[in-house]
Amino acid sequence: MGEVNRKKIAIVGAGISGLLACKYVLSKGFDPIVLESHDALGGVWAETFETTRLQTPKLVYQFSDFPWPSSVEEDFPDHLQVLEYVEAYARRFDLMRHVRFRSKVVGLRYEREGADVAGEARGWCGKAFCSEGKWEVKVERDQGDHTSIEIHVVDFVILCVGRFSGIPNFPEFTPGRGPESFLGKVIHSMDYAAMSQERIKELIRGKRVAVVGFQKSALDIAMECSTINGVEHPCTVLYRTEHWNVPDYLPWGLPLAFLYLNRFSELLVHKPGEGLLLSLLASVLSPVRWAISKFVESDIKKKLPLEKYGMVPKHSFLQEISSCLISTVPEKFYDRVEGGSIILKKAPEFGFCAKGISIDGDITEVKADVVIMATGFKGEQKLRDVFESQFFQDCILGSPSSIVPLYRECIHPRIPQLAVVGFSESVTNLYTSEMRCRWLVELLAGTFKLPPIREMEKDVEKWDKYMKEASGKYYRRSCIGAVHIWYNDQLCKDMGWNPRRKQGLLAELFEPYGPPDYATP
């Protein structure tokens, strides 16, 4: 095996993206080490709520070369089934021996020929390995009774740290209106997920609970609280913005994939880097785009009493999917609202008071003993803080008024020999991460070269413009949900693959795309 294939690759994180990176790095003969801060595989699936289920149908959330076992009959498996599937994948491809658990990466430092060049904007030179540059990876090992520090020197780093764990996001409050003013208990959904069911029941039972947020975590927590306390102590859900959370993926009996996960659906939207013809076509077909959104929205309003409870969003379903904000409403959630064990309360701006939460413009307070903040995570801070260099910290996040500047959503043009996988979002993140890992290892293997730095930056600017137009205020999520095939086409062209993966024109236009379509080059 050639010298290039013995390059050492550090992979940070043993979640879905980290395991995929390890598998494909091995397929090219490189030497990976996977550094995982916890003591289990699976990332967010290893520590989540008891009621959590897969958010997308399993057929689009599967490894391209490792289908779900026939024993899993549900379309939306629960979190334990997902975790078992991920662990089985790791065993199938013998990935476990490359994972070092309880190994938290606390610093990355880039050196070239023994000299620290963190402050130099040299960036990429087209190839993955074009210099004698090395990364020093500082690792804090949890030895049980003590911690130790290790330094690993590697040729390339792949950051698979995700954005849904690690550093909890708490809103900022004006002085005197923060959690310190509240006499009860305030926790984040991350802390809730880490609790045993016994501790959760002890925390919740007989208490007035308020949950802040309206994405999947908030809905699941509210359901668990209402199950524990019923109508005697209803759970109040405070939300800022209404969302098109779906009851299922079958609007009026038609699979949603036929409306948003095929090539025809992408002809209806403007795409980054599209030519004049595609731009004109998207403009001409805009009435069809509008009609499909209304078709889906009408089904959701038929199945869920959104109008009754003032929960109809002001934005379109297309913007929802373009922002990667879709989540599945737990079964019988609105039955609990109807029965009184869950109360929905809009709170665009709020603060804490001694006995609960005060909502701006509302004279009444939400009385609470426990407040659970399902307000997401600071994924950007986690990504930034891993670098020791201030220059790289500034580079990786870019301007706060633009998307995180990653070419192909994987590499920063000015941070050499490093990639990020699993940070930007899609409708089904496993599927997306696998494609990115395949693209990345072809770059590592020298199958193709990157364009000059300035060309990569111009491409990032095109995607920035698209995401601001498609996702609105949620553009920093870097969601490719509505242009997934278009995005994959770019990766395929880079790798020398045929981007057309179907048999025949009609199939190419109207059949949904999924992981099996990319099982082979």
PyMOL commands that set and color helices and strands:
alter all, ss='L'
color gray80, all
select helices_A, chain A and resi 3-6+16-27+43-46+58-60+79-92+96-98+179-181+189-193+197-204+216-229+251-253+257-260+263-267+276-284+286-303+317-322+333-339+379-385+390-397+429-444+453-477+481-495+505-510+515-518
alter helices_A, ss='H'
color red, helices_A
select strands_A, chain A and resi 8-12+31-35+99-100+103-112+115-116+133-142+147-154+156-159+185-188+209-212+235-239+342-346+350-353+356-359+365-367+370-373+418-420
alter strands_A, ss='S'
color yellow, strands_A
deselect
rebuild
show_as cartoon
